[in-house]
Amino acid sequence: MDKNEIEKIRVEIKSFHAKTYEDLEFFRIKFLGKKKGILTFLFKKLKKIPDKKRKNIGKILNELKKNVQDKIQIFHKKNFIKGEKHYKYKFDPTIPGKSIEIGSLHPISIVKNRILDILKMIGFSYVEGPEIENDWHNFTALNIPIDHPSRDMQDTFFLYKNPDILLRTHTSSVQIRYMKKHNPPFRVLSIGKVYRNETISSRSNFMFHQAEGFYIDKKVSFLDLKKIIQYLINSLFGEKAKIRFRPSYFPFTEPSAEVDIYCDDYNAGWLEIMGCGMIDPQVLKNVNIDSEIYSGFAFGMGIERLAHLIYKINDIRTYFENDICFLKQFKNDF
Ligand code: DAH
């Protein structure tokens, strides 16, 4: 391996100019081909050269190899931009295209967005709260006493027992978080996941979604609550949907009610769809809102139950099985 030989190779690499992809392949194989490449051959020979010289020659060979690789890379870059016209494998217009699947919104998202749109029209703003909560926001501040059934270990997933950190059992905790930080008046909606340690069946799941609305101002009355719920239900289910308020009990509202819906179309009789009521003065006190000046109402409902009615579904588990055949049927058009 003498100097002249190496110099000749260097000049040949430097002056090479590929016009076509075939030229380039020829050039690559000539120098770097596995069997007969000139540089491949010299690299093999390198092993037999005495230690002292080997380092220096090795360095030169590596440089030459890099020169070849650079030429190849530059050609690819230039010709890719030019529209691959020198390439062996040209664009074949007869190959069928790949179809792109268009996704659809999850039914729970569709119902969620619909509720949001309806309540935004009458001035509600949207907030979210954490799914991991502490005892105070989920229970105590909402006036839920220690021995209340919803505090039962059966219902609540605790992450730590002491201090009590848990997965929220309802979205009412968002009321507390919001009211603590803002001064009335406000109208707020929150929608999200809640968790309860319930046996999984067609009617119940360990996780489901709730929508929570609350409205605080001077002189808010039960009549305002009724009108807004009526507006919401008619917007969701049409003008023919009837509702009734049944007296009920929630620790954080007084008076409290449950709302049932009746739609001829759904053939299901009266169905309970939400809880609501006037926010208890004690709850307002817990978040430093003066209940002598302000009053308000709140309501909470399960999104799956609404989706059941809208889409005539009767098993809550179907929403969460991720079965594409089920999920792609829903259109954002009710
Ligand atoms: N948090 C209640 C539950 O999960 C539902 C509820 C009832 C929410 C009355 C409210 C309300 O805001 O006023 O069962």
Boltz pocket constraint, residues with backbone or C-beta under 6 A from the ligand:
constraints:
  - pocket:
      binder: B
      contacts: [[A, 169], [A, 170], [A, 171], [A, 172], [A, 212], [A, 213], [A, 250], [A, 253], [A, 257], [A, 274], [A, 275], [A, 276], [A, 277], [A, 297], [A, 298], [A, 299], [A, 300], [A, 301]]
      max_distance: 6.0
